[in-house]
Amino acid sequence: QVQLVESGGGLVQAGDSLRLSCKASGRSVSSEGVTWYRRAPGKERVFVAMIGHLGTTLYGDSVEGRFTISRDNATNIVYLQMNNLKHEDTAIYYCSLNVSWGQGTQITVSS
Protein backbone atom coordinates (compact mmCIF):
# COMPACT_ATOMS: atom_id res chain seq x y z
CA GLN A 1 0.00 0.00 0.00
CA VAL A 2 1.36 3.38 -1.02
CA GLN A 3 1.34 6.17 1.52
CA LEU A 4 2.30 9.76 0.81
CA VAL A 5 2.94 12.42 3.43
CA GLU A 6 3.40 16.06 2.48
CA SER A 7 5.13 18.57 4.73
CA GLY A 8 6.75 21.97 4.61
CA GLY A 9 3.75 24.22 4.25
CA GLY A 10 3.17 27.36 6.21
CA LEU A 11 2.47 31.07 6.23
CA VAL A 12 4.91 33.21 4.29
CA GLN A 13 5.11 36.62 2.69
CA ALA A 14 5.08 37.34 -1.01
CA GLY A 15 8.57 36.87 -2.42
CA ASP A 16 9.56 34.25 0.12
CA SER A 17 10.58 30.67 -0.61
CA LEU A 18 9.41 27.33 0.73
CA ARG A 19 10.30 23.73 0.08
CA LEU A 20 7.63 21.08 0.24
CA SER A 21 8.38 17.42 0.78
CA CYS A 22 6.42 14.38 -0.29
CA LYS A 23 7.59 11.31 1.58
CA ALA A 24 6.51 8.04 -0.01
CA SER A 25 6.33 4.59 1.48
CA GLY A 26 5.29 1.36 -0.13
CA ARG A 27 6.52 2.37 -3.57
CA SER A 28 9.63 3.99 -4.96
CA VAL A 29 9.28 7.58 -6.17
CA SER A 30 11.56 6.65 -9.06
CA SER A 31 9.33 3.81 -10.22
CA GLU A 32 6.84 6.15 -11.88
CA GLY A 33 5.88 9.77 -11.98
CA VAL A 34 5.07 11.85 -8.93
CA THR A 35 2.90 14.89 -9.37
CA TRP A 36 2.18 17.95 -7.28
CA TYR A 37 -1.25 19.54 -7.47
CA ARG A 38 -2.82 22.38 -5.59
CA ARG A 39 -6.30 23.52 -4.73
CA ALA A 40 -6.92 27.16 -3.97
CA PRO A 41 -9.90 28.23 -1.88
CA GLY A 42 -13.08 27.91 -3.90
CA LYS A 43 -11.28 26.56 -6.96
CA GLU A 44 -10.65 23.21 -8.53
CA ARG A 45 -7.47 21.24 -8.14
CA VAL A 46 -4.82 22.13 -10.71
CA PHE A 47 -1.57 20.65 -11.89
CA VAL A 48 1.61 22.20 -10.50
CA ALA A 49 4.58 20.01 -11.42
CA MET A 50 5.57 16.46 -12.24
CA ILE A 51 8.74 14.42 -12.24
CA GLY A 52 8.71 11.29 -14.37
CA HIS A 53 10.40 8.00 -13.61
CA LEU A 54 13.29 8.97 -15.88
CA GLY A 55 13.61 12.34 -14.18
CA THR A 56 11.85 14.41 -16.80
CA THR A 57 10.08 17.40 -15.29
CA LEU A 58 7.01 19.34 -16.31
CA TYR A 59 5.50 22.49 -14.82
CA GLY A 60 2.26 24.35 -14.90
CA ASP A 61 2.35 27.69 -16.66
CA SER A 62 1.76 29.68 -13.50
CA VAL A 63 4.78 28.22 -11.69
CA GLU A 64 7.24 27.72 -14.55
CA GLY A 65 10.52 29.40 -13.68
CA ARG A 66 9.68 29.78 -9.98
CA PHE A 67 9.13 26.21 -8.80
CA THR A 68 11.49 23.26 -9.12
CA ILE A 69 10.57 19.63 -8.59
CA SER A 70 13.22 17.10 -7.65
CA ARG A 71 13.57 13.80 -5.86
CA ASP A 72 15.92 11.94 -3.58
CA ASN A 73 15.79 8.26 -4.42
CA ALA A 74 17.71 7.31 -1.29
CA THR A 75 15.11 8.79 1.06
CA ASN A 76 12.16 8.27 -1.30
CA ILE A 77 11.15 11.92 -1.12
CA VAL A 78 10.01 14.26 -3.85
CA TYR A 79 10.58 17.95 -3.24
CA LEU A 80 8.94 21.06 -4.57
CA GLN A 81 11.14 24.13 -4.19
CA MET A 82 9.01 27.23 -4.48
CA ASN A 83 10.66 30.59 -4.96
CA ASN A 84 9.26 34.08 -5.32
CA LEU A 85 5.93 33.00 -3.89
CA LYS A 86 2.88 35.03 -4.81
CA HIS A 87 -0.45 35.51 -3.10
CA GLU A 88 -2.08 33.43 -5.83
CA ASP A 89 0.08 30.46 -4.80
CA THR A 90 -2.04 30.18 -1.66
CA ALA A 91 -3.55 26.70 -1.71
CA ILE A 92 -3.43 23.23 -0.29
CA TYR A 93 -0.69 21.31 -2.04
CA TYR A 94 -1.00 17.59 -2.66
CA CYS A 95 1.36 15.02 -4.08
CA SER A 96 0.24 11.99 -6.00
CA LEU A 97 1.89 8.74 -7.05
CA ASN A 98 -0.09 6.35 -9.20
CA VAL A 99 -3.58 6.50 -7.68
CA SER A 100 -2.44 7.43 -4.19
CA TRP A 101 -2.69 10.90 -2.65
CA GLY A 102 -1.28 12.56 0.38
CA GLN A 103 -3.33 14.53 2.89
CA GLY A 104 -2.04 17.87 1.64
CA THR A 105 -0.12 20.74 3.16
CA GLN A 106 -1.39 24.30 3.37
CA ILE A 107 0.54 27.24 1.99
CA THR A 108 -0.64 30.75 2.66
CA VAL A 109 1.15 33.65 1.02
CA SER A 110 0.37 37.06 2.40
CA SER A 111 0.61 39.95 -0.01
C-alpha positions, 0 to 999 in steps of 0.5 A: 500500500502506497502512503504519501505524506506532504510537509513543509507548508506554512504562512509566508510573505510574497517573495519568500521561498518554501520547500515542500516534501512528499515522503513516499512509502510502499513504492519507490518515487523513481518507479513512476511519476510523482505529481504535485497539485494544488487547490486554492480556496473555492477553486478546482485542483490544478496541476503544478509540477511532475517528475517522471520516472526517468527524471523528466520534469514538467510544470504548470504555466503559473509556476514555470521558472519559480518552482522546481521539482526534484527527488531523492531516491535514497530517502524516497522523497520528492521535493517542490522548491518554491521561490518568489511566492505570490499571493495566488500560490495560496492553496493546499498542495498535494502530491500523487503517485499512481492513484495514491494521494497525500493529505495535503499541506497548506501554503498561505502567502500574504501579499 
